[in-house]
Amino acid sequence: MSTRASRAFSLWLPVVLWAALIFALSSVPSLSSGLGFWDLILRKLAHAGEYALLSALLLRALARPWPALAIAVVYAASDELHQHFVRGRVGSPWDIAIDAAGAVIGLIVFFYRRQITTKLRPAKAD
């Protein structure tokens, strides 16, 4: 495998695996923990977290924030459409909004982390 192909593989494999995990979790008929109101809060935080990581992985692969955000939001919409056809699940525009907010948070954290690591990295000696 060439270096370029190897690099593309290492950048995109995490994206594909994480998207597949999201799809698999969306296929489960019920993810209720029985905690009532807290169940709702935890599920919405999980939505945001899933898409925060997805957008960060997409940004890592694409190196461009707007396409990374757009792909994450389109995937969120397709995921909600998928849930519409899973017994016991419903697709919700609110969940797309929560996913999009999570994606934005993921991009912000990615940029912030990159700035910190760049500042902490010692300068190269010529």
N, C-alpha and C positions, 0 to 999 in steps of 0.2 A: 504494500500500500504506500502510495507517495506521501510525502510530508504534508502536502496540501489536503489530500483526502483524509489523512489521519487527523489533521487539525479540524476539519469540517465535522468529522465523525465525533470527535471529543467535544465540540461545541454543541452539536445538535442532538446527540444521544440523550443527555439529561432533559432537554426540552420534550422530546418524544416520550421518554419514560414517565415524566411528570404529567404530561397531558393524558397518557394512557391510564395512570393512576386516578386522575380526576374522572375520566370516563368510567372507569371500573366502579368507583365510589358512587357515581351517579346512577349506576345500574342496580344498586341495592334498593329493594323496595322500601325499606324503612331504616333510618339511622337514628331513630329516637332512643334517647338514653333513659327516658322516664323521669327526667328531672323537672318537668313542667316548664316554667318560664326560663329557667337556667338552660334547659335544653335548646330553646330557641336562640338564646344569646350565644351559647357555645357553637351552635351550627353556623350562625352568621359570622362569628369570628373565624371559624374554620374556612368558610367561603372566602373571606378577605385574605386569610393567610395562604390559601391554595393559589390564589391569583397573584398575590405579592411575589411568591416564589416563581410562578410561571413567567411573570413579566421580567423579573430579574434574570432568569435563565434566557429569555428571548433577547433581552438587551445584551447579555454576554455573547450570544450567538450572532446577533445582527449588528451590534455596535452603534445602533441608532434608536433613540428613545421613542419617537412617534410611531414608527412601524411596529416596534415591540408592544407598545400600548394598544395599537389598533388590532394586532393579531390576538392579544390577550382578551380584548373585549369581544371580538368576533367569536373566539373560542367559547367565551362565557355565554354568549347568546346561543351558540350551537349546543352547548351543554344543557341549557335550560330547555331548548326544544327537545333534546334527547330525553330529559326527565319527564316531559309531557307524555311520553309514550311508555314510561315505566310505571307499572301498577303500584299504587301507594305513594307516588311522587307527583309533584306538580311543578311546571315551569313557571317562573315568576320574573316579571320585569324588575321587581325590587332586588331580587338576587343578582341580576345582571348589574344593577347599579352598585351593589355591595362588592361584587367581583371587580368592577371597574375601579372602585375606590381602593380596593386591595392592590390592584395592579399599579395604580399611581403611587401608593405607599411603597411598593416593592421597587419601583424605579427611583424614588427619592432615597431610599435606604441604600440602593446599589451605588448611586452617585456619591452619597455622603461617605460610604465606606471606602470607595475608590479614592476620594480626596484625602481621607485620613491615612490610608496606607501609602499613598504617594508622598505625603508630607513626612511620614515616619521612615520611608525608605532612604538609606544613606546615599549620598551623591556618589556617582561613579568617578573614580580617579582616571584621568586621561593618560 
